[in-house]
Every structure is written in C-alpha cells, then in structure tokens.
Amino acid sequence: MEEKFIAAWMEARATAQRMGVRLRPMEEADAMRQAHYCLRGHRVSDGFQILADKRHLELTLEALAVDKRFTALFSDEEADTALGRLLENGFYTK
C-alpha cells in the first residue's frame, strides 16, 4: 500500500510542477517520513496554499491522506489534520 501511495503522491507532485507550482525536492525513499512530518505540523506548506489558490487541492498530500485507498497509512490525528486543511480551503469529497 505504501508503494501505491508514494506513486500517487509523486504523480500528483509532477502534475503540480507541470502547472508551475514550485515544490521542495523529495526523494521517493523519504516520502512516507515526509508525509507524516507534514501532517503533524501546524502550518500548511507553500505548495498546499498555491494549489488551494489554483483550486487543485486534489493534488495535495492532504487529499491523498484522506483518500480511502490510503487512510490506513495515517493516524486518526494525521487524517483529521488533512481533512481540516482541505475543508478550510473549500475542498469536499463526493
């Protein structure tokens, strides 16, 4: 499951970069550690805010963290953080 999450996140990051969003470099081998770190923080990343402004929150780590395919990879607190950030910025799931 981790491999599928990492592949999905890397693809989302690549799509965001093609849209002109500048993201910090990240190694695939470090992706899960970085994902947990980001979701434990109290502030959203610059990339998240840019994607929110462009109305492409589906490309964020937070959207993947609440995706039913990947929820088992994250704690309840991390999922709550992700969902809260998304909802605060107008994202909703169908």
Secondary structure, 3 states (H helix, E strand, C coil): CHHHHHHHHHHHHHHHHHCCCCCCCCCHHHHHHHHHHHHHCCCCCHHHHHHHHCCCHHHCHHHHHCCCCCHHHCCHHHHHHHHHHHHHCCCCCC
